[in-house]
Amino acid sequence: MTVLRSVALFLLAAVLEIGGAWLVWQGAREHKGWAWIGAGVLALGAYGFVATLQPDAHFGRILAAYGGVFVAGSLAWGMVADGYRPDRYDVLGALVCLVGVGLIMYAPRGR
C-alpha cells in the first residue's frame, strides 16, 4: 500500500507542478493574464506541500525520483494540452527516467 500511495502522490505532484508551470506559461507567454499566473503560482506552491507527504524521509531521494516523473509527465501534458507528439527518443528517454524512479524509490534496501 505504501508504494501505491507514493505513486499517487507523485502523480498529484506532477499535475500540480506541471499544471502550475503551464498556467504561468499561458498567462505570461500566451497573454492570458494575471489570473492564470496566480492560479499557476498557487498550484506550484501546493506541489511543494504534496512532495512532503511522501513516505520516504529523504528530501534528495524524493526530488531526484520526482525528476523522472516530471520528465514523463511533461511529455504527457504536452500531448494532452498542446497537441505535442513526442518522437521515439522522447518516449525512450521518459521510460528510462521512470525506470530510474523505480530504482531510486522502490528498490529493496537494507535498513
Residue pairs with C-beta under 8 A, 6 or more apart in sequence:
2 55
3 106
5 55
6 54
6 55
6 56
6 105
6 106
9 50
9 51
9 53
9 54
10 54
10 65
10 66
10 69
10 101
11 69
11 73
12 50
13 47
13 50
13 51
13 66
13 69
14 66
14 69
14 70
14 73
15 73
16 43
16 44
16 46
16 47
16 50
17 43
17 44
17 47
17 70
18 70
18 73
18 74
18 77
19 40
19 43
19 77
20 39
20 40
20 41
20 42
20 43
20 44
20 45
20 46
20 47
21 40
21 44
22 40
22 77
22 81
23 36
23 37
23 39
23 40
23 43
24 36
24 37
24 40
24 41
24 44
25 40
26 32
26 36
26 40
27 33
27 34
27 35
27 36
27 37
27 38
27 39
27 40
28 37
51 62
51 63
51 66
54 62
56 62
56 105
61 104
61 105
64 104
65 100
65 101
65 104
65 105
66 101
67 97
68 97
68 98
68 100
68 101
68 104
69 97
69 98
69 101
71 93
71 94
71 97
72 94
72 95
72 97
72 98
75 84
75 86
75 90
75 91
75 94
78 84
78 86
79 85
79 86
86 94
